[in-house]
Amino acid sequence: MNTTLETTANPLPEDLAFLAERLTSFNDGDVGASERKALAVFVRDEAGAVVAGISGYTAWGWLYVQWLWVDERLRGQHMAGRMLDEAEQEAVARGCNNAWIDTFNPNAAKAYQRQGYRPFGTLADFPVGRSRIFLQKKLA
């Protein structure tokens, strides 16, 4: 079989979908179906605009919080904690027992620790001058 390597900053959506399908098929056979399902929590203002939110998913009994953002006007009001509580409750309803999140913001890491998350690893200089902190939590 002749092969070529292709590097691109603009992959075709169908190529990404193919990779996802093939890896999902492999993982299903290796460790069982992930039952991956998107999970989002949004906070909206009186006009309906998003002013805070969480985006992630549940899979293999875990909640993964990929993105968490709070508008500057709402920071310091425990909005991250309230959104995490909501996401965790939904994850438990879906059968999840654990959650994980990562950040390179030291203030965010402290907020997550106040919510019961505990560090389990770091990547130094990711980005340069910071450490990416990985945290996990056992859900009720």
C-alpha positions in Angstrom: 0.0 0.0 0.0 1.4 3.4 -1.0 0.6 6.2 1.4 1.2 9.9 1.7 1.1 12.2 4.7 -1.0 15.4 4.5 -0.8 18.2 7.1 -3.5 20.8 7.0 -5.0 23.6 9.1 -8.2 23.2 7.2 -9.3 19.6 7.4 -12.5 18.6 5.6 -15.5 18.1 7.9 -16.1 14.7 6.3 -12.5 13.6 7.0 -12.9 14.6 10.7 -16.2 12.8 10.8 -14.6 9.7 9.3 -11.8 9.8 12.0 -14.4 10.2 14.8 -16.5 7.3 13.4 -13.4 5.0 13.1 -12.1 5.8 16.6 -15.5 5.5 18.1 -15.9 2.1 16.5 -12.5 1.0 17.8 -13.1 2.2 21.3 -16.6 0.6 21.4 -14.9 -2.7 20.6 -12.1 -2.1 23.1 -13.8 -0.8 26.2 -17.5 -0.6 25.4 -19.8 2.1 24.1 -19.1 5.5 25.6 -22.7 6.7 25.5 -21.2 10.1 24.8 -23.8 12.9 25.2 -23.3 16.7 25.0 -24.0 18.6 28.2 -24.3 22.4 28.4 -25.4 24.9 31.0 -26.1 28.5 30.0 -26.8 31.6 32.0 -28.8 34.3 30.1 -29.5 37.9 30.8 -32.9 39.5 30.5 -32.5 39.9 26.7 -31.6 36.2 26.3 -27.9 36.7 25.6 -25.5 34.2 27.1 -23.5 35.7 29.9 -22.0 32.5 31.3 -21.9 28.9 30.3 -20.4 25.4 30.5 -19.9 23.1 27.5 -18.8 19.5 27.8 -20.1 16.0 27.6 -20.7 12.8 29.6 -19.0 9.5 28.5 -18.0 6.2 30.2 -19.5 7.4 33.5 -17.5 10.7 33.5 -18.5 14.3 33.1 -15.9 16.3 31.2 -16.2 20.1 31.4 -14.4 21.3 28.3 -15.3 25.0 28.4 -16.4 27.2 31.3 -16.8 31.0 30.9 -18.3 33.7 33.0 -18.8 37.3 31.8 -16.7 39.8 33.8 -19.8 41.4 35.2 -20.8 38.2 36.9 -17.5 37.1 38.3 -17.1 36.8 42.0 -20.8 35.8 42.4 -20.2 32.0 42.5 -21.6 31.6 39.0 -19.0 29.0 38.0 -20.0 26.9 41.1 -23.7 27.2 40.4 -23.2 26.1 36.8 -20.9 23.2 37.9 -23.5 22.1 40.4 -26.1 22.0 37.6 -23.8 20.1 35.2 -22.9 17.6 38.0 -26.5 17.0 38.9 -27.3 16.2 35.2 -24.2 14.0 35.0 -25.3 12.0 38.0 -28.8 11.7 36.5 -27.0 10.2 33.4 -25.2 7.7 35.6 -21.9 9.4 36.0 -19.7 8.9 39.1 -16.8 11.3 38.4 -16.0 14.6 36.7 -12.9 16.2 35.4 -11.9 19.7 34.2 -8.6 21.4 33.3 -7.4 25.0 33.3 -4.3 27.1 33.0 -5.9 29.9 35.0 -4.8 29.8 38.7 -7.9 31.6 39.8 -10.2 29.1 38.0 -8.2 26.2 39.6 -9.0 27.7 43.0 -12.7 28.1 42.2 -12.8 24.4 41.0 -11.1 23.3 44.2 -13.7 25.2 46.3 -16.3 23.0 44.4 -14.5 19.8 45.5 -12.3 19.2 42.5 -8.8 17.9 43.3 -5.7 18.2 41.1 -4.3 15.0 39.6 -1.8 16.3 37.2 -0.2 19.3 35.5 1.6 20.2 32.3 4.3 22.8 32.9 4.5 25.7 30.4 1.1 25.0 28.8 1.0 27.8 27.8 4.5 29.2 28.4 4.7 30.7 31.8 1.6 28.8 33.1 0.8 25.3 34.1 -2.3 23.5 32.8 -3.9 21.9 35.8 -6.1 18.8 35.6 -8.7 18.3 38.3 -11.2 15.6 39.1 -14.1 15.1 41.5 -16.0 12.1 42.8 -19.7 12.8 42.2 -22.4 11.8 44.8 
